[in-house]
Amino acid sequence: MQMPAPEIFKAYDIRGIVRTTLTADTVRQIGMALGTEAVARGVKSIVIGRDGRLSGPALAGALADGITSTGTDVIDIGRVPTPMTYFAAHELGTGSCVSVTGSHNPPEYNGLKMVLDGQTLYGEMIQDLRRRIVGADYCEGHGRVRHASVRQAYIDRIVADVKLARPMKIVIDCGNGVAGSVAPDLFRRMGCAVTPLFCEVDGNFPNHHPDPSKPENLIDLQRALRETGAELGLAFDGDGDRLGVVTRDGEIIYPDRQLMLFAADVLTRNPGAQIIYDVKCSRWVAESIRHQGGRPLMWNTGHALIKTKLKETGAPLAGEMSGHMFFKERWYGFDDALYTGARLLEIVSRWTDSNWPLQNLPNAISTPELNVKMQEGEPHTLVAKLRQGGRKLLPDAKELITIDGVRAEYADGFGLARASNTTPVVVLRFEADTQVALRRIQDEFRSALKAIWPGLDTGF
C-alpha cells in the first residue's frame, strides 16, 4: 500500500483532492487506523455518513472496509448532512462517527470529520492516525456493516425543541449541497412556507458554490427574496454545518452578528454564562455579550477546536465567523446549520417584522473573509513570520493576539491574518469604525505581508 500524503492530515479533519491525495486506498488505511483506535478506546461501532459529493459512495465504502477489518462495526446512515451524522452518534448510542465530506471545498475535494467516544479528533490525534498507518499498527478482526436511518428522528427532535411564535415565509438555498435533502421538509414541519433554491443534491454544484461565507454565493438568494416577498433567507454550505442569513432587503447578516442575537437569547436562560467566539469575529461580539451579562471568550478558529473548548468550559453557546454555530443549550454542542436556522427563526418570529431584530444588531464597517491563495504549506510559513515580526511589522497596533494567526487590535478597529487549516490560503479580515480607519489598517497589513513575501498578491 502507498503511504497517504502527509498534507491531507489537517488540524481538525482530513481533507484532500480525490484520486490525487485522497484515494480509496488511502481512506481504507485511515479506516484501519481509526478502527484500531476505536478498539483501543473500547468503541464497538462507528457511524458513517456522507455528503452529496460524487466521490462519497466509493470513499465511504473504502472507509467501512478499513474500519470493519479491525473488528469494529459500522452503521451506515447513507447520504446525510454532517450534523445528522453527529446526531446519529448520539441517537444510536455509539458516541463515534465519521462524516465523509468535502464541506465547502471545490468539487474535486473530499475528506473526513471524525468523532471517537464523544471526542472530536484534531491536532495530534489526527497525526496519531497517520503514525499508525506509517507503522502498519492495526488490529485485525471481522466487523459488520449495518444500515440505519435517523432522518425522521432528527427532524422530530428539532421540531419538538424549536417553536415558532407564528408561521413564516422563507427562502432556503442549499447550493445543491446535501442539506437540500432535509431542509425543505424540516422547515415546512416547523410551520414555514418554504421557497427552495437548488435543493436537488448534485456534487457538481452547477448553480453556485455552496459556501455562504462568500457574498457572491448569496446573489440568487437575495434575488429570490425580492421576487417572492419572503421575509428571510437561509443559505447552507455543502455539508449543512454552516449557515448564511439574508434579510428581506438583501442585507447579509454575517455569523458574528447572528452570534450576538443567539447569545442575547441564551443568556436570558443562562445568566452570566460564558460564550465562545473565534478570532475572526467582530469586536462587537464581546461587547454585546458583556452587555447581556455574559462572559466572552475568544478562541481559535476550527470546528473541532471550538467543540473541544465548549466541552471543556461548559459554555452553552459558541460561534465562528465562518458560519459554524454550536448550541449546547437544548442541543448537543456540535455545529449544525439546520438547527441553527431553526433557532434563528424561533427568535425572530417573535417580532411582526422578523428583519427588525437582525438589522438592529450592532454593526461596524468590515470586510468579509478575504483569501490569499498560496501553495500548500506557504500560508503557515507567512503567518509564522508575521507573528515573529510582531510590532516591527504592525507598529500601529495597540495589541497583538496570537492564539490563532495574528489579530492586531487598534483603537478604531482590527486586522487579522491566519492560515486556513482546510485549503492553502491566508485568511484575512478587517473591521473599523470608519472607512478611513479600515483603509489604514488594510494598508498596514498589506505592507507587512509584502515585506515578508515580496510579490504577494493580497487582493485588496
ZAMARGU-4260 file (C-alpha; in steps of 0.2 Angstrom, whole numbers, plus 5000, padded with zeros to 4 digits):
<rodrens>
0) 5000/5000/5000 | 5006/5018/4996 | 5008/5029/5011 | 4995/5043/5012 | 5001/5061/5008
5) 5005/5069/5024 | 4997/5086/5019 | 4979/5078/5020 | 4980/5076/5039 | 4974/5094/5043
10) 4972/5102/5060 | 4955/5097/5063 | 4950/5085/5049 | 4957/5075/5034 | 4955/5084/5018
15) 4962/5081/5000 | 4959/5080/4982 | 4950/5064/4976 | 4961/5052/4966 | 4976/5063/4969
20) 4980/5065/4988 | 4964/5056/4994 | 4961/5039/4986 | 4950/5025/4991 | 4966/5015/4996
25) 4971/5030/5007 | 4954/5031/5015 | 4954/5012/5018 | 4970/5014/5028 | 4963/5028/5038
30) 4948/5017/5042 | 4960/5004/5048 | 4969/5016/5059 | 4953/5023/5065 | 4945/5006/5069
35) 4961/5001/5078 | 4960/5017/5089 | 4942/5013/5092 | 4947/4996/5098 | 4959/5004/5110
40) 4946/5015/5117 | 4933/5001/5119 | 4922/5008/5105 | 4911/4994/5097 | 4904/5003/5082
45) 4906/5019/5071 | 4893/5028/5062 | 4897/5033/5044 | 4888/5047/5034 | 4892/5056/5018
50) 4888/5072/5010 | 4882/5073/4991 | 4899/5073/4983 | 4901/5062/4968 | 4916/5053/4976
55) 4906/5050/4993 | 4899/5032/4990 | 4916/5025/4985 | 4926/5033/4999 | 4913/5029/5012
60) 4914/5011/5006 | 4933/5011/5007 | 4931/5018/5025 | 4919/5005/5030 | 4931/4991/5023
65) 4945/4998/5033 | 4935/5000/5050 | 4927/4983/5049 | 4944/4975/5045 | 4949/4979/5063
70) 4933/4970/5071 | 4924/4987/5074 | 4906/4988/5067 | 4900/5001/5055 | 4882/5009/5055
75) 4880/5016/5038 | 4867/5030/5038 | 4870/5035/5019 | 4869/5052/5012 | 4865/5065/5025
80) 4871/5082/5031 | 4886/5081/5043 | 4876/5087/5058 | 4865/5072/5055 | 4880/5061/5056
85) 4884/5069/5073 | 4866/5067/5079 | 4867/5048/5074 | 4882/5046/5086 | 4870/5051/5100
90) 4854/5044/5094 | 4862/5027/5090 | 4872/5026/5106 | 4889/5024/5098 | 4897/5041/5103
95) 4908/5039/5087 | 4905/5044/5069 | 4914/5049/5053 | 4907/5061/5040 | 4914/5059/5023
100) 4913/5077/5017 | 4922/5090/5007 | 4912/5103/5017 | 4913/5120/5007 | 4929/5115/4996
105) 4928/5113/4977 | 4920/5098/4970 | 4937/5089/4967 | 4939/5088/4986 | 4933/5076/4999
110) 4938/5072/5017 | 4934/5065/5034 | 4927/5073/5050 | 4929/5061/5065 | 4922/5059/5082
115) 4928/5044/5093 | 4919/5041/5110 | 4912/5058/5111 | 4929/5066/5107 | 4931/5076/5091
120) 4948/5071/5083 | 4960/5086/5080 | 4979/5090/5080 | 4990/5076/5087 | 4975/5064/5087
125) 4974/5065/5069 | 4993/5064/5067 | 4992/5048/5078 | 4981/5040/5064 | 4995/5044/5051
130) 5008/5037/5063 | 4998/5021/5064 | 4997/5020/5045 | 5016/5023/5043 | 5019/5009/5056
135) 5006/4997/5050 | 5000/4996/5068 | 4982/4989/5065 | 4971/4977/5074 | 4963/4963/5064
140) 4945/4957/5066 | 4929/4955/5057 | 4917/4969/5060 | 4899/4970/5052 | 4891/4984/5042
145) 4873/4988/5045 | 4862/5001/5038 | 4851/5013/5048 | 4841/5030/5045 | 4840/5044/5058
150) 4832/5056/5046 | 4815/5056/5054 | 4822/5056/5072 | 4832/5071/5068 | 4818/5081/5061
155) 4806/5076/5075 | 4819/5081/5088 | 4821/5098/5081 | 4803/5101/5078 | 4799/5096/5096
160) 4813/5108/5103 | 4810/5123/5092 | 4794/5133/5092 | 4789/5147/5081 | 4778/5161/5088
165) 4770/5162/5071 | 4771/5155/5053 | 4785/5162/5042 | 4788/5163/5024 | 4806/5159/5020
170) 4818/5155/5005 | 4831/5142/5008 | 4846/5140/4996 | 4856/5124/4998 | 4868/5126/4984
175) 4865/5108/4978 | 4873/5103/4994 | 4867/5088/5005 | 4856/5100/5016 | 4844/5100/5002
180) 4839/5083/5006 | 4832/5088/5023 | 4830/5107/5025 | 4814/5109/5015 | 4805/5096/5025
185) 4812/5102/5041 | 4806/5120/5039 | 4789/5115/5032 | 4786/5104/5048 | 4790/5119/5058
190) 4776/5129/5050 | 4786/5139/5037 | 4780/5142/5019 | 4797/5137/5010 | 4803/5143/4993
195) 4818/5130/4989 | 4833/5135/4979 | 4845/5122/4972 | 4839/5109/4984 | 4842/5095/4972
200) 4858/5086/4978 | 4872/5087/4965 | 4890/5085/4968 | 4894/5096/4953 | 4887/5111/4961
205) 4880/5118/4945 | 4872/5134/4951 | 4884/5142/4963 | 4897/5135/4975 | 4889/5130/4992
210) 4899/5142/5003 | 4888/5155/5011 | 4903/5165/5018 | 4906/5172/5001 | 4894/5186/4996
215) 4894/5181/4978 | 4886/5164/4983 | 4871/5173/4991 | 4866/5183/4975 | 4852/5170/4970
220) 4845/5170/4987 | 4844/5189/4988 | 4835/5189/4971 | 4823/5176/4976 | 4819/5186/4992
225) 4815/5201/4981 | 4804/5191/4969 | 4794/5180/4982 | 4791/5193/4996 | 4798/5181/5008
230) 4804/5188/5025 | 4820/5179/5027 | 4833/5169/5018 | 4844/5155/5024 | 4859/5148/5015
235) 4868/5131/5019 | 4885/5126/5014 | 4890/5109/5006 | 4888/5098/5021 | 4875/5108/5031
240) 4885/5113/5046 | 4887/5132/5041 | 4873/5145/5039 | 4871/5161/5029 | 4857/5173/5033
245) 4850/5186/5022 | 4836/5199/5026 | 4821/5203/5015 | 4830/5219/5010 | 4845/5209/5004
250) 4857/5213/5019 | 4869/5199/5023 | 4869/5196/5042 | 4886/5189/5045 | 4888/5175/5058
255) 4897/5186/5071 | 4881/5196/5071 | 4870/5181/5072 | 4880/5175/5087 | 4875/5192/5096
260) 4857/5188/5093 | 4859/5170/5099 | 4870/5175/5114 | 4856/5188/5120 | 4843/5174/5119
265) 4853/5160/5128 | 4859/5172/5141 | 4841/5175/5146 | 4840/5157/5152 | 4859/5156/5157
270) 4863/5172/5166 | 4882/5175/5167 | 4887/5161/5156 | 4902/5160/5145 | 4900/5162/5127
275) 4914/5157/5115 | 4918/5166/5098 | 4933/5164/5086 | 4947/5176/5082 | 4938/5181/5065
280) 4923/5189/5074 | 4919/5207/5076 | 4924/5217/5092 | 4906/5220/5094 | 4903/5202/5099
285) 4912/5203/5116 | 4904/5220/5119 | 4887/5213/5116 | 4890/5198/5127 | 4896/5208/5141
290) 4881/5220/5139 | 4869/5205/5141 | 4878/5199/5157 | 4888/5186/5149 | 4907/5182/5149
295) 4915/5182/5131 | 4930/5171/5127 | 4939/5172/5111 | 4946/5156/5104 | 4954/5148/5089
300) 4945/5145/5073 | 4941/5127/5069 | 4925/5117/5072 | 4935/5103/5082 | 4944/5116/5092
305) 4928/5126/5096 | 4919/5110/5101 | 4933/5104/5112 | 4933/5121/5121 | 4914/5121/5123
310) 4915/5104/5131 | 4930/5110/5142 | 4921/5126/5148 | 4903/5120/5149 | 4898/5136/5139
315) 4880/5134/5132 | 4885/5143/5115 | 4899/5146/5103 | 4901/5153/5086 | 4913/5156/5072
320) 4913/5169/5059 | 4913/5156/5045 | 4895/5151/5050 | 4898/5137/5062 | 4886/5139/5077
325) 4887/5127/5092 | 4872/5126/5104 | 4875/5116/5120 | 4859/5123/5127 | 4845/5112/5121
330) 4856/5103/5109 | 4872/5093/5108 | 4886/5105/5106 | 4890/5101/5088 | 4889/5113/5073
335) 4873/5111/5064 | 4866/5124/5052 | 4849/5117/5051 | 4846/5118/5069 | 4854/5135/5070
340) 4842/5141/5056 | 4828/5134/5067 | 4834/5143/5082 | 4835/5159/5072 | 4818/5158/5066
345) 4812/5154/5084 | 4819/5171/5089 | 4814/5182/5075 | 4796/5175/5074 | 4793/5184/5090
350) 4793/5201/5080 | 4780/5206/5067 | 4794/5212/5057 | 4807/5197/5058 | 4820/5208/5050
355) 4820/5221/5064 | 4830/5212/5077 | 4843/5207/5064 | 4845/5224/5056 | 4847/5232/5073
360) 4861/5221/5079 | 4877/5231/5082 | 4887/5233/5067 | 4904/5240/5060 | 4912/5243/5044
365) 4920/5227/5039 | 4926/5215/5025 | 4920/5198/5023 | 4934/5184/5024 | 4947/5188/5011
370) 4958/5173/5005 | 4975/5175/4998 | 4979/5159/4988 | 4997/5152/4990 | 5005/5135/4988
375) 5002/5121/5001 | 5012/5125/5017 | 5016/5143/5012 | 5001/5151/5022 | 5008/5144/5039
380) 5025/5150/5035 | 5019/5168/5031 | 5009/5169/5046 | 5023/5162/5057 | 5034/5176/5051
385) 5021/5189/5054 | 5020/5183/5072 | 5038/5184/5074 | 5039/5201/5066 | 5026/5207/5078
390) 5026/5226/5082 | 5040/5229/5069 | 5029/5224/5055 | 5012/5231/5063 | 5019/5246/5073
395) 5002/5255/5075 | 4993/5240/5083 | 4990/5243/5102 | 4989/5224/5105 | 4993/5208/5095
400) 4983/5192/5099 | 4992/5177/5093 | 4981/5162/5099 | 4977/5159/5080 | 4987/5168/5067
405) 4989/5187/5071 | 4975/5198/5076 | 4980/5216/5078 | 4969/5227/5089 | 4969/5245/5085
410) 4959/5259/5095 | 4947/5260/5080 | 4947/5243/5073 | 4956/5226/5070 | 4965/5216/5056
415) 4968/5198/5056 | 4979/5186/5046 | 4978/5167/5049 | 4982/5152/5039 | 4967/5141/5034
420) 4968/5123/5040 | 4957/5117/5026 | 4964/5125/5010 | 4981/5133/5006 | 4976/5151/5009
425) 4979/5165/5021 | 4963/5171/5028 | 4961/5190/5031 | 4948/5200/5039 | 4947/5219/5044
430) 4935/5229/5054 | 4935/5248/5058 | 4924/5262/5064 | 4926/5272/5048 | 4931/5269/5030
435) 4947/5279/5033 | 4952/5268/5048 | 4948/5252/5038 | 4960/5258/5023 | 4973/5262/5036
440) 4973/5245/5044 | 4972/5236/5027 | 4987/5247/5021 | 4997/5242/5037 | 4994/5223/5034
445) 4997/5224/5016 | 5014/5232/5019 | 5018/5219/5032 | 5013/5204/5021 | 5023/5211/5006
450) 5038/5214/5017 | 5038/5196/5022 | 5033/5189/5005 | 5038/5200/4991 | 5026/5200/4976
455) 5012/5193/4986 | 4995/5197/4978 | 4984/5201/4993 | 4969/5205/4983 | 4965/5221/4992
</rodrens>
